[in-house]
Amino acid sequence: MKKMALVLTGLCFASLAFAQGTKEATASVQPAKSDKLVLITSTAADNLNAVVPAFEQKYGVKVDIITGSTGEVYSRIQAEKDNPSTDITWIGEYYALKDPQFFEPYVSSHDGEYPEKFRNASGMFTAVNGTCPVIIYNTKLVSKDIKGYGDLLDPSLKGQIAFGDAGTSSSAYNHLENMLLDFGKGDVDAQTGWDYVAALLKQLDGRIVNSSSVTYKGVASGEYAVGLAWDAPALQLVSAGTPDVKFCYMSEGSASKLSGMCIVKGAKNLENAKLFVDFISSKEGQELIAKQTAGANPVRTDVELPDSKAIMKSANIFPVDAVWSSGIKKGVQEKFTNLMMDIMK
């Protein structure tokens, strides 16, 4: 009987220890609130200045910011996976989704207020801002407003279109992918898409620009009538009141590449990280991005936009799966390079 009692007593202590351990484990997953948040990011200072001070003032949380290139940011998160010094990252969707083990599952409390196509389907990534290819043009050098890719085949524009080598330029490649998706009805291998690319290359009349900055600067200066660029520099030019410069999101559809928030796995300030995701995805946070940055686009469609960004209200913008895009890139670039060499030889 005594022996049995000892065994039972041991089991009771073991049960109590197990229960206590479970409580401690649960507590470690949900650390106590603090007044600190560590953000690591490659996003522009303009974007950070728009939202971070407002978050700090509203919630009394001090945000420490670590910046670097996207590769540097991602490498640090990987290297610190067992003991992270950061809590949250503002990063491109591709890096968020290619290996989710580095991030904490979290869906913003405002996710249901987003357009369905931009919601957090992965459970890890909350889209915050997007960039799209656009067509920028000089109103003095074109006979009518440009509305989409189809307008670029006007014979009067031959030799006046600034477009880079999509085999080496990321800006040009994103336009190439966009064209193929638009004219191929979502299939980058469709012949209809490549037929359009061939027709556009003939329109260039042998002129290929060597950088994305040459594209929009060339249009602004009048060296080119039309350029295929990102919307960020186009928005900056328009908001600065640059004479004779306009741009359009393509009527055929503009493919958005997204950046957003991921909480670092094991974040020591987890509750504040969640709070930041909720803040920046709220209508208030998205309106700060809309109104206080020159080149960043909010993801929500229910926010008030400044005049320079009003064009977004009627734009046909769709998201592109970043992991899929990365997987097809090499093959698409090789096909483009061969086509370009055949046409321009």
C-alpha positions in Angstrom: 0.0 0.0 0.0 2.8 2.4 0.9 4.5 1.6 -2.4 1.4 2.1 -4.3 0.8 5.4 -2.6 4.3 6.5 -3.6 3.6 5.7 -7.2 0.3 7.6 -7.1 2.0 10.5 -5.4 4.7 10.5 -8.1 2.0 10.4 -10.8 0.3 13.4 -9.1 3.5 15.4 -9.0 4.2 14.4 -12.6 0.8 15.6 -13.6 1.2 18.9 -11.8 4.6 19.4 -13.3 3.2 18.6 -16.8 0.4 21.1 -16.3 2.7 23.7 -15.0 5.1 23.1 -18.0 2.2 23.4 -20.3 1.2 26.8 -18.8 4.8 28.0 -19.1 5.1 26.8 -22.7 1.8 28.7 -23.5 3.2 31.8 -21.8 6.4 31.6 -23.9 4.4 31.5 -27.1 2.5 34.7 -26.1 5.1 37.0 -24.5 4.0 39.8 -22.3 3.3 43.2 -24.0 6.2 45.6 -24.2 6.7 49.1 -25.4 9.2 48.1 -28.2 9.1 46.7 -31.7 12.0 45.8 -34.0 11.2 46.2 -37.7 13.7 45.0 -40.4 13.0 46.1 -44.0 14.1 47.0 -47.4 11.2 49.3 -48.1 11.8 53.0 -48.9 12.4 55.6 -46.1 9.4 57.5 -47.6 7.1 54.6 -46.7 8.5 54.2 -43.2 8.2 57.9 -42.5 4.5 57.8 -43.5 3.4 55.1 -41.0 5.9 54.5 -38.2 5.7 57.8 -36.4 1.9 57.6 -36.5 2.0 54.1 -35.0 4.4 55.1 -32.3 2.3 58.1 -31.3 -1.0 56.1 -31.3 0.2 53.1 -29.3 3.2 54.3 -27.3 5.4 51.7 -28.9 9.0 52.6 -29.9 9.9 51.1 -33.3 13.5 50.3 -33.9 14.2 50.1 -37.6 16.9 48.1 -39.3 17.2 48.6 -43.1 19.1 46.9 -45.8 18.7 45.4 -49.3 16.0 42.7 -49.6 18.7 40.0 -49.8 20.4 41.3 -46.6 17.1 41.5 -44.8 16.1 38.0 -45.7 19.6 36.6 -45.0 19.5 38.0 -41.5 16.0 36.6 -40.8 17.3 33.2 -41.9 20.5 33.4 -39.9 18.7 34.4 -36.7 15.9 31.8 -37.0 16.7 30.2 -33.6 17.0 33.5 -31.7 15.6 36.4 -33.7 16.6 39.9 -32.8 13.8 41.3 -35.0 10.0 41.1 -34.7 8.5 42.0 -38.0 9.6 42.6 -41.6 8.2 44.7 -44.5 9.3 42.7 -47.5 8.3 41.6 -51.0 5.8 38.8 -51.2 8.2 36.3 -52.9 10.5 36.3 -49.9 7.6 35.9 -47.5 6.1 32.9 -49.3 9.1 30.9 -50.7 9.9 29.5 -47.2 7.2 30.2 -44.6 9.2 28.5 -41.8 10.7 31.8 -40.8 7.4 33.6 -40.2 4.6 33.5 -37.6 1.1 32.8 -38.8 -1.1 35.8 -38.4 -4.0 37.3 -40.3 -4.8 40.9 -39.8 -8.1 41.9 -38.1 -8.7 44.0 -41.2 -8.2 41.2 -43.8 -11.9 40.9 -44.5 -11.9 44.6 -45.5 -9.4 44.1 -48.3 -10.4 43.3 -51.9 -10.7 39.5 -52.0 -7.8 39.1 -54.5 -5.4 40.8 -52.2 -6.3 39.0 -48.9 -3.9 36.9 -46.8 -4.4 33.5 -48.4 -1.1 32.1 -47.0 -1.8 33.0 -43.4 1.7 34.6 -43.2 1.7 37.7 -45.5 -0.4 40.8 -45.2 -0.2 42.9 -48.4 0.5 46.6 -47.6 1.5 48.2 -50.9 2.0 47.3 -54.5 3.9 48.4 -57.6 2.7 48.0 -61.1 4.1 48.4 -64.6 2.7 51.5 -66.3 3.0 53.4 -69.6 4.4 56.9 -69.2 4.1 59.3 -72.0 4.9 62.9 -73.1 1.7 64.7 -74.1 3.6 66.9 -76.5 4.8 64.0 -78.5 1.7 61.8 -78.8 -1.4 62.6 -80.8 -3.8 61.1 -78.2 -3.9 59.8 -74.7 -2.3 56.4 -74.3 -4.6 53.8 -72.6 -2.9 50.5 -73.0 -0.4 48.2 -74.7 -2.5 48.2 -77.9 -1.8 51.9 -78.4 1.9 51.3 -78.6 1.6 49.6 -82.0 0.5 52.9 -83.6 2.9 53.4 -86.6 3.5 57.0 -85.5 5.3 55.8 -82.4 7.9 53.7 -84.2 11.3 54.4 -82.8 9.9 56.6 -80.0 9.2 54.0 -77.4 11.6 53.5 -74.4 11.8 49.8 -73.4 14.6 47.9 -71.8 16.1 44.4 -72.3 13.7 42.1 -70.4 16.5 39.5 -70.4 18.5 41.7 -67.9 16.2 44.5 -66.6 13.7 43.7 -63.8 11.5 46.6 -64.8 11.4 45.5 -68.5 10.8 41.9 -67.4 7.8 42.8 -65.4 6.3 44.5 -68.4 7.1 41.5 -70.5 5.3 39.2 -68.1 2.4 41.6 -67.9 2.1 41.7 -71.7 2.1 37.9 -71.9 -0.5 37.5 -69.2 -2.7 40.2 -70.8 -2.6 38.9 -74.4 -2.2 35.3 -73.5 -5.3 35.3 -71.2 -3.1 34.3 -68.2 -0.9 31.9 -70.2 2.7 33.2 -70.6 3.3 30.5 -73.3 0.3 31.5 -75.5 1.3 32.5 -79.0 -1.0 35.5 -78.9 1.1 37.0 -76.2 4.4 36.4 -78.0 2.9 37.8 -81.2 2.3 41.1 -79.3 5.9 41.1 -78.0 7.3 40.6 -81.5 5.1 43.5 -82.8 6.3 45.7 -80.0 10.0 44.9 -80.5 9.6 45.9 -84.2 8.1 49.2 -83.0 11.4 49.9 -81.0 13.2 50.2 -84.3 16.4 48.9 -82.8 16.5 51.2 -79.7 16.8 49.4 -76.3 17.3 51.5 -73.2 19.9 50.4 -70.7 18.2 51.3 -67.4 14.7 52.0 -66.0 15.7 55.5 -65.0 16.5 56.3 -68.7 13.0 55.3 -69.5 11.1 57.8 -67.4 13.7 60.5 -67.6 13.8 60.1 -71.4 10.0 60.6 -71.6 10.1 63.6 -69.3 12.9 65.3 -71.3 11.2 64.6 -74.7 13.9 62.1 -75.9 11.1 59.4 -76.1 7.4 59.9 -76.6 6.4 56.8 -74.6 8.1 54.6 -72.0 7.4 51.3 -70.2 8.2 51.9 -66.5 7.1 51.3 -62.9 4.3 53.4 -61.4 6.5 54.6 -58.5 8.6 57.0 -60.6 5.6 57.9 -62.7 3.6 58.9 -59.6 6.6 60.9 -58.3 6.9 62.8 -61.6 3.1 63.6 -61.8 2.9 64.6 -58.1 5.9 66.9 -58.6 4.0 68.6 -61.4 6.4 67.6 -64.2 5.2 69.4 -67.4 3.7 67.3 -70.2 4.0 63.9 -68.4 1.1 61.6 -68.0 0.9 57.8 -67.4 -1.7 55.0 -67.5 -2.3 51.6 -66.0 -2.8 49.4 -69.0 -6.4 49.0 -70.0 -5.6 45.3 -70.7 -4.6 44.9 -67.1 -1.7 45.9 -64.8 0.1 43.1 -62.8 0.8 44.2 -59.3 3.8 42.9 -57.3 3.1 43.2 -53.6 5.1 44.1 -50.5 3.8 43.6 -47.0 4.2 42.5 -43.5 5.4 39.2 -42.0 5.9 38.6 -38.3 9.2 36.9 -37.6 9.0 33.4 -36.1 9.8 33.6 -32.4 9.3 37.4 -32.3 10.0 38.7 -28.8 7.5 41.5 -29.1 4.8 39.4 -30.7 1.8 41.4 -29.5 3.2 44.6 -30.8 4.1 43.0 -34.1 0.4 41.9 -34.5 -0.6 45.5 -33.5 1.6 46.9 -36.3 0.1 44.6 -38.9 -3.4 45.6 -37.9 -2.5 49.3 -37.9 -0.9 49.4 -41.3 -3.7 47.3 -42.9 -6.4 49.5 -41.4 -8.1 52.2 -43.4 -6.1 54.7 -41.3 -2.7 53.1 -42.1 -3.5 52.6 -45.8 -4.5 56.3 -46.1 -1.2 57.3 -44.7 0.5 55.3 -47.5 -1.8 56.8 -50.0 -1.4 60.4 -49.0 2.1 60.7 -47.5 4.2 58.8 -50.0 4.9 59.9 -53.6 5.3 56.5 -55.1 3.6 53.8 -53.0 0.2 52.4 -53.7 -2.2 51.3 -51.0 -3.8 47.9 -51.4 -7.2 48.8 -49.9 -9.7 50.4 -52.4 -11.8 52.2 -49.8 -9.2 54.9 -49.0 -9.1 58.5 -50.1 -6.4 59.1 -52.7 -4.6 62.3 -53.6 -5.1 63.7 -57.1 -1.8 62.2 -58.4 -3.0 58.7 -57.5 -6.7 59.1 -58.4 -6.0 57.1 -61.6 -5.8 54.0 -59.5 -9.6 54.1 -58.8 -10.4 53.0 -62.3 -7.3 50.9 -63.0 -7.6 47.2 -63.9 -5.0 45.9 -61.4 -4.5 42.3 -60.6 -2.0 40.4 -58.3 0.6 38.0 -59.6 1.8 35.0 -57.5 5.4 36.0 -56.7 6.6 32.4 -56.3 5.1 31.3 -59.6 6.6 34.4 -61.3 10.0 33.6 -60.0 9.7 30.0 -61.3 8.9 30.9 -64.9 11.2 33.9 -65.2 14.3 32.2 -66.6 12.5 30.4 -69.4 10.5 33.5 -70.4 13.7 35.6 -70.4 15.5 33.1 -72.6 12.6 33.1 -75.1 12.5 36.9 -75.1 16.3 37.2 -75.8 16.1 34.8 -78.7 13.1 36.7 -80.2 14.8 40.1 -79.7 18.0 38.8 -81.4 16.0 37.5 -84.4 14.1 40.8 -84.8 17.0 43.2 -84.2 19.8 41.4 -86.0 
